[in-house]
């Protein structure tokens, strides 16, 4: 096709696309974004759009429609049918509308007729090799495969956007303007105060990541800390960081499943931050019972994990389940609390940090975007897009209340005595 004919073709395609978008979004209340077509023309907001959808080829709209879901929209983005310039988190309001809008059969037929006027895509998908896991769901071997899929990316990739302690979980802010490094250190210390750690106590961290919490607890509270992870890559870096900090006499990092931890001797305190989401609803009774078995009478267990809102119902398949956290399983907080109490643990405190996680994810997205070229070099273009989309979408879900993050503190009472103070004053005024 010659340059003149190609220009005419793109111009005609843009007109059809504008007509389709005008019909599709006729009832969408927000027009603070724009769409840019392959020929450079734009539809929507002309001045200072919050974000711009950049259609990368004439058939891009047919990759998004006529049946948009979280998965199809996500795949169209990660495989470069379209890009998002500007505030990617703001684009999720539009995505909610596209996925959730109910249309009559006549409206759906009309939209489909308009869509058929656009060219079909002949682009091949590629870039991300999806692993087919073997074995039954949430067996030890399969859990190890799922954890490796997510956490065994190069540590340099995570270091681009995490804080200096390499903490891959919700930070704790006093104001939205707080520095991420300070907010993550504040979170580590807040957990240690909630656990009321004392010198010489034995602490177990289930899902220790790159060792940030066990190192903080050993260095500042004098405990003997053991961290476990299923990721060999994480464990190697965590051990190196422990050595560099001179904490090998008080910190130990092991590659182990929580189900394989020996009950003798018992631990004074147990913590789990951001691992609980991988357990699976069917195994929650076993998870909490194992914590009860590992904890000395009078000890406490802090479980920090993400929950779905009990009222939220997702429409269509999940992008995150397929590309980010395979075999992950989020449940309402009521489900996990019931399993914990059935194991013999007593709930002593529960705190939602939902707004804190929205802020944390916002920081992570900004830092990842600021290092986009390095991220692409270390991993791939598709991996960068997966993580940018996943974290922006998670920030949106926390802001909207679909997701929540809870710190639940449990005790293993001794003859009914928890051994805990009557107030929480020491948490806030150490």
C-alpha positions in Angstrom: 0.0 0.0 0.0 1.4 3.4 -1.0 1.9 6.3 1.4 -1.2 8.2 0.0 -3.4 5.1 0.1 -2.2 4.3 3.6 -3.0 7.8 4.8 -6.5 7.6 3.4 -7.0 4.2 5.0 -5.9 5.4 8.4 -8.1 8.5 8.1 -11.1 6.4 7.3 -10.3 4.0 10.1 -10.0 6.9 12.6 -13.4 8.2 11.6 -15.0 4.7 12.1 -13.2 4.5 15.5 -14.4 7.9 16.6 -17.9 6.9 15.7 -17.6 3.6 17.6 -16.1 5.3 20.7 -18.8 8.0 20.7 -21.5 5.3 20.8 -19.7 3.1 23.3 -19.0 5.9 25.7 -22.2 8.0 25.2 -23.2 7.5 28.9 -19.7 7.6 30.4 -19.7 10.7 32.6 -15.9 11.4 32.6 -14.3 13.0 29.5 -10.9 13.8 31.1 -9.0 11.5 28.8 -8.2 11.2 25.1 -7.7 8.5 22.6 -4.9 8.9 20.0 -5.3 7.0 16.7 -2.4 5.6 14.6 -2.6 8.6 12.2 -2.1 11.0 15.1 -5.6 12.4 15.4 -7.3 12.4 18.8 -10.7 11.9 20.2 -11.8 13.2 23.7 -10.3 15.8 25.9 -8.1 18.2 24.0 -6.4 20.0 26.9 -4.4 18.3 29.7 -6.0 14.9 29.6 -5.4 12.8 32.8 -4.3 9.9 30.5 -4.2 9.1 26.8 -5.0 5.7 25.2 -2.6 5.3 22.3 -4.0 2.9 19.7 -0.9 1.3 18.2 -2.5 -0.1 15.0 -5.8 0.3 13.0 -7.2 -3.0 14.4 -6.5 -2.1 18.1 -10.1 -1.5 19.1 -11.0 -5.0 17.9 -8.5 -6.4 20.3 -10.4 -4.6 23.1 -14.0 -5.3 22.2 -16.7 -6.4 21.8 -16.6 -8.4 25.1 -14.1 -6.6 27.3 -13.0 -8.2 30.6 -10.2 -7.7 33.0 -8.2 -10.3 31.1 -8.9 -9.2 27.5 -8.2 -5.5 28.3 -5.0 -6.5 30.2 -3.7 -8.7 27.4 -4.4 -6.0 24.8 -2.2 -3.7 26.9 0.7 -6.0 27.6 0.9 -7.2 24.0 1.1 -3.6 22.8 -2.3 -3.2 21.0 -2.5 0.1 22.9 -0.4 2.1 25.4 -1.3 4.4 28.3 0.4 7.7 28.6 0.0 9.8 31.7 -1.8 8.6 34.9 -2.3 4.9 34.3 -4.2 4.6 37.6 -6.8 7.0 36.3 -7.5 4.7 33.4 -9.1 2.1 35.6 -12.2 4.1 36.1 -12.7 3.8 32.4 -11.9 0.1 32.5 -14.5 -0.4 35.3 -17.1 1.2 33.0 -16.2 -0.9 30.0 -16.3 -4.2 31.9 -19.3 -3.4 34.1 -21.7 -1.6 31.7 -24.9 -3.5 31.0 -26.2 -3.1 27.5 -29.4 -4.3 25.8 -29.2 -6.8 23.0 -29.9 -4.0 20.5 -27.1 -1.8 21.8 -24.7 -4.7 21.8 -25.7 -5.5 18.2 -25.2 -1.9 17.1 -21.8 -1.7 18.7 -20.7 -5.0 17.1 -21.9 -3.8 13.7 -19.7 -0.6 14.1 -16.8 -2.7 15.3 -16.9 -5.0 12.3 -16.1 -2.0 10.0 -12.7 -1.9 11.5 -9.9 -4.1 10.1 -9.0 -7.4 11.9 -5.7 -7.7 13.6 -3.1 -10.0 12.2 -0.5 -9.3 14.9 0.8 -12.4 16.7 0.7 -12.4 20.5 4.1 -12.9 22.2 6.5 -11.9 24.8 5.4 -13.6 28.0 5.9 -17.4 28.4 3.1 -18.6 30.7 4.0 -21.6 32.8 1.7 -24.6 33.0 2.0 -25.7 36.6 2.0 -29.4 37.5 0.5 -31.1 40.4 -2.6 -30.6 42.5 -3.5 -27.0 43.6 -1.7 -25.9 46.8 0.5 -29.0 47.2 3.9 -28.1 48.4 5.5 -28.6 45.0 2.9 -26.6 43.1 3.1 -23.8 45.6 6.8 -23.7 45.1 6.3 -23.4 41.3 3.8 -20.6 41.7 6.0 -18.6 44.1 9.0 -19.0 41.9 7.0 -17.7 38.9 6.3 -14.4 40.7 9.3 -13.9 43.0 12.2 -15.3 41.0 12.5 -12.3 38.6 16.0 -10.7 38.9 16.4 -9.0 42.3 17.7 -5.9 40.4 14.2 -5.5 38.9 12.5 -5.3 42.3 15.3 -3.0 43.6 14.3 -0.4 40.9 11.1 0.4 42.6 11.1 -1.0 46.1 12.5 0.9 49.1 16.0 0.5 50.5 14.9 -2.4 52.7 13.4 -4.3 49.8 10.0 -4.5 51.5 7.4 -5.9 49.1 4.3 -5.1 51.2 2.2 -2.2 52.4 4.1 0.7 53.9 2.8 2.7 56.9 2.3 6.4 56.2 1.6 9.4 58.5 0.8 11.7 55.5 0.5 11.0 51.8 3.7 13.0 51.2 5.9 10.7 53.4 9.0 9.3 51.7 8.6 5.6 50.8 11.8 4.5 52.6 10.6 6.2 55.8 7.1 4.7 55.5 8.4 1.2 55.0 10.8 1.5 58.0 7.9 2.8 60.1 5.9 -0.3 59.0 8.7 -2.6 60.1 8.9 -1.0 63.5 5.1 -0.9 63.9 4.9 -4.6 63.4 7.7 -5.2 65.9 5.9 -3.0 68.5 2.6 -4.9 67.8 4.4 -8.1 68.5 6.0 -6.5 71.6 9.4 -8.1 70.8 11.9 -8.5 73.6 15.6 -9.3 73.4 16.3 -13.0 73.2 12.9 -14.0 72.0 12.6 -16.4 69.0 10.8 -14.9 66.0 9.6 -16.8 63.0 8.7 -14.8 59.8 6.6 -16.9 57.4 7.3 -15.6 53.9 10.3 -13.4 54.7 10.9 -12.0 51.3 14.4 -10.4 51.1 14.7 -10.3 54.8 13.8 -6.7 55.7 11.6 -7.5 58.7 13.8 -10.2 60.3 16.9 -7.9 59.9 15.0 -5.0 61.5 13.7 -7.1 64.4 17.2 -8.6 65.1 19.0 -5.2 64.8 16.6 -3.1 66.8 14.9 -5.5 69.2 17.6 -8.1 69.8 15.5 -11.2 68.8 16.7 -14.4 67.3 14.9 -14.3 63.9 14.3 -17.0 61.4 12.8 -16.2 58.0 11.4 -18.7 55.6 10.6 -18.4 51.9 9.9 -20.7 49.0 12.0 -18.6 46.6 15.6 -19.6 46.3 16.4 -16.3 44.6 14.9 -14.3 47.5 16.8 -16.5 50.0 20.1 -16.0 48.4 19.8 -12.2 48.4 18.4 -12.2 51.9 21.3 -14.2 53.2 23.8 -11.8 51.5 22.0 -8.8 53.1 22.1 -10.5 56.5 25.9 -11.0 56.1 26.5 -7.5 55.0 24.6 -6.2 58.0 26.6 -8.3 60.4 23.5 -10.1 61.7 24.4 -13.8 61.0 24.4 -14.5 64.7 20.8 -13.4 65.1 19.2 -14.0 61.6 18.7 -17.2 59.7 17.1 -17.5 56.3 15.7 -20.8 55.1 14.1 -22.1 52.0 11.1 -23.9 53.4 7.4 -24.5 53.2 5.5 -23.3 56.3 4.1 -26.8 56.6 7.6 -28.2 57.1 8.7 -26.1 60.1 9.6 -28.1 63.2 7.5 -27.5 66.3 10.4 -27.9 68.7 11.5 -25.5 70.1 8.4 -23.3 69.9 8.6 -19.6 68.9 7.8 -16.7 71.1 6.4 -14.6 68.3 5.3 -15.4 64.7 4.7 -12.9 61.9 3.6 -13.4 58.3 3.5 -10.4 55.9 2.1 -10.8 52.4 2.4 -14.6 52.2 -1.1 -15.5 53.4 -2.6 -14.7 49.9 -0.8 -17.7 48.5 -2.2 -20.2 51.0 -5.6 -21.0 49.4 -9.0 -20.9 51.1 -9.1 -24.7 51.5 -5.8 -24.7 53.4 -6.5 -21.8 55.8 -7.4 -24.1 58.7 -4.1 -25.9 58.2 -2.2 -22.6 58.0 -3.6 -21.2 61.2 -3.3 -24.5 63.0 0.4 -24.7 62.1 0.9 -21.2 63.5 -0.9 -22.3 66.7 1.4 -25.4 66.9 4.6 -23.4 66.3 3.7 -20.7 68.9 4.4 -21.1 72.6 1.4 -20.6 75.0 1.3 -16.9 75.7 2.8 -16.0 72.4 1.3 -13.9 69.6 1.0 -14.2 65.8 0.6 -11.2 63.5 -0.9 -12.0 60.1 -0.7 -9.2 57.5 -2.6 -10.1 54.4 -4.9 -8.9 51.6 -8.6 -9.6 51.5 -11.4 -9.2 49.0 -14.5 -7.2 50.0 -17.3 -9.6 50.8 -19.6 -7.6 48.5 -17.3 -7.4 45.5 -18.0 -9.7 42.5 -15.6 -9.7 39.6 -16.9 -10.0 36.1 -15.0 -12.3 33.8 -11.5 -13.9 34.1 -8.7 -12.4 36.1 -5.7 -10.8 34.6 -3.8 -11.0 37.9 -4.5 -14.7 38.4 -3.2 -15.5 34.9 -0.2 -13.2 34.6 0.9 -12.1 38.1 -0.1 -14.4 41.0 -1.0 -17.8 39.7 -2.9 -19.9 42.3 -3.3 -16.8 44.5 -6.5 -16.9 46.5 -8.0 -13.9 48.2 -10.9 -14.3 50.7 -13.0 -11.9 52.8 -11.5 -11.1 56.2 -14.5 -13.0 57.9 -13.4 -16.2 56.2 -9.8 -16.0 57.5 -10.8 -15.0 61.0 -13.2 -17.9 61.3 -10.4 -20.3 60.3 -8.0 -18.7 62.7 -10.3 -18.9 65.7 -11.2 -22.5 64.8 -7.5 -23.3 65.2 -7.5 -22.1 68.8 -6.0 -18.7 68.2 -7.7 -15.7 69.8 -8.1 -12.5 67.9 -6.8 -9.6 69.9 -6.6 -6.8 67.4 -7.4 -6.1 63.8 -6.5 -3.0 61.7 -7.2 -2.1 58.1 -4.4 -0.4 56.3 -6.3 0.0 53.0 -5.4 3.6 52.3 -1.7 2.8 53.1 -1.6 0.1 50.4 -3.1 2.4 47.8 -0.4 5.0 48.6 2.4 2.3 48.5 1.3 1.0 45.2 1.1 4.5 43.8 4.8 5.0 44.8 5.8 1.7 43.3 4.1 2.5 39.9 5.8 5.9 39.8 9.2 4.5 40.6 8.8 1.7 38.1 7.8 4.2 35.4 10.8 6.3 36.3 13.1 3.3 35.6 11.2 1.9 32.7 14.2 1.5 30.4 16.2 -0.3 33.0 13.2 -2.5 33.8 12.8 -3.4 30.2 16.5 -4.2 29.9 16.5 -6.4 33.0 13.3 -8.3 32.2 11.4 -7.6 29.0 8.9 -5.1 27.5 6.0 -7.5 28.3 7.1 -8.0 31.9 7.4 -4.2 32.4 3.9 -3.8 31.1 2.5 -6.6 33.3 3.9 -5.1 36.4 2.9 -1.5 35.6 -0.6 -2.6 34.9 -0.9 -5.0 37.9 0.3 -2.4 40.4 -1.8 0.4 39.0 -4.9 -1.8 39.0 -4.2 -2.9 42.6 -3.9 0.7 43.7 -7.3 1.4 42.1 -8.8 -1.6 43.8 -7.6 -0.5 47.2 -8.9 3.0 46.7 -12.3 1.7 45.6 -12.5 -0.7 48.5 -12.6 -3.9 46.5 -9.4 -4.9 48.2 -8.4 -4.4 51.8 -5.3 -5.2 53.8 -5.5 -6.2 57.4 -3.1 -6.7 60.2 -4.6 -9.3 62.6 -3.0 -10.0 65.9 -3.7 -13.4 67.5 -2.7 -14.8 70.8 -2.3 -18.4 72.0 -3.7 -18.0 75.5 -2.4 -20.0 78.5 -5.3 -21.1 80.7 -7.3 -18.1 79.4 -4.5 -15.6 80.0 -3.2 -13.8 77.0 -0.3 -12.1 78.8 -1.0 -8.9 76.8 -1.4 -5.4 78.3 -4.8 -3.9 78.8 -4.3 -1.1 76.2 -2.4 -0.6 73.0 -0.7 2.6 74.3 2.8 1.1 73.9 2.3 0.7 70.1 1.9 4.4 69.6 4.1 5.8 72.4 7.1 3.5 72.7 
